[in-house]
Amino acid sequence: MGKAYSVYTKTGHTVQRAVFLAMHNPFGLINEKLLNALIVAGNRYFVRQTYPRGLQPFNEVQKAAFLLTHYRERDAAEKHYTFLQHDRYRFLYDSDHPAHLVKLEMAARQFPEYPVYTPLLQKAWEPSEKMIAHIRRYIAAHFNWRVPREEAVKAELFTEFGELFVNLKYKSGSASVPLAEIEKS
């Protein structure tokens, strides 16, 4: 889970508290070396989308954050791209197209205003103690699983069209839940 930041603002004669939540972001930034390795490995297509989890609430320079998902097959990339129909910043790159390759290389150089993330995990994901508490609350509210305190629920992170999900497994039960839903618990 991300950190919550409080800001107090004065409006008229009252002081109001605004809370900004920095969402959990397990992904790392893409760089030129990684981009080239992905292309050499056969990933020709890249889908760019806005990535709210990459936003840092108090970074005054940052204007947006993006996620760049790689694909070997055009059909899979187009399916992801089509799913993002309401994202005005979505773009489907073909690294064999010289102008697209130049734009991909620029994105991999990381401008401070527009960080670009890759859906590759920097290390194996392990839920924090806070996240485990959120998972337990979510399970208690939405499933008929009775998980004793001393037993663990297996939680694995995965993405689908750039959205983070957690695959929960306990005994014979399993469910895939958007991470955003778990974070609300």
Protein Blocks (a to p, Z undefined) as FASTA:
>chain_A
ZZdddddddehjbccdddddddddfbdcddfklmmmmmmnopabccddddfklpcfklmk
bmbdcdddddfblklmmmmmmmmmmmmkbccddfklmklmmmmmmmmnopaklccddfbd
fbdcdddfklmmmmmmmmmmmmccdcdfkbccddddddeehiacddddehjbccdddfkl
mmmZZ
